[in-house]
Amino acid sequence: MLVFGLYKKHEKHRGGIPWAKMHFRLMRLALAPFGKQIVNDDF
């Protein structure tokens, strides 16, 4: 998915693991209503 490609680029740019984990959780929460299968496929 395009969103996750951008996310990985952004993660490198910021270079912060704790920030990345927090963002990852937010992304999962945002995607949860659309089905956990999507999240499982991407990660």
C-alpha positions as CSV (number, residue, x, y, z in Angstrom):
1,M,0.0,0.0,0.0
2,L,1.2,3.5,-0.8
3,V,0.6,4.8,2.7
4,F,3.0,2.3,4.2
5,G,5.7,3.1,1.6
6,L,5.5,6.7,2.6
7,Y,5.5,5.7,6.2
8,K,8.7,3.8,5.9
9,K,10.4,6.7,4.1
10,H,9.2,9.1,6.8
11,E,10.4,6.7,9.5
12,K,13.9,6.8,8.1
13,H,13.8,10.6,7.8
14,R,12.9,11.1,11.4
15,G,15.1,8.2,12.6
16,G,13.1,7.7,15.8
17,I,12.1,4.2,16.8
18,P,9.8,5.2,19.7
19,W,8.0,7.7,17.3
20,A,7.8,5.0,14.7
21,K,6.2,2.6,17.2
22,M,3.7,5.2,18.3
23,H,2.8,6.0,14.6
24,F,2.5,2.3,13.9
25,R,0.0,1.9,16.6
26,L,-2.0,4.9,15.4
27,M,-2.0,3.4,11.9
28,R,-3.3,0.1,13.2
29,L,-6.0,1.8,15.1
30,A,-7.0,3.8,12.0
31,L,-7.1,0.6,9.9
32,A,-8.8,-1.6,12.5
33,P,-12.3,-0.8,11.3
34,F,-11.4,-1.7,7.8
35,G,-10.4,-5.2,8.7
36,K,-7.4,-6.7,10.5
37,Q,-6.6,-8.8,7.5
38,I,-5.3,-5.8,5.7
39,V,-2.9,-5.0,8.6
40,N,-1.8,-8.6,8.8
41,D,-1.0,-8.8,5.1
42,D,1.1,-5.6,5.2
43,F,3.0,-6.4,8.4
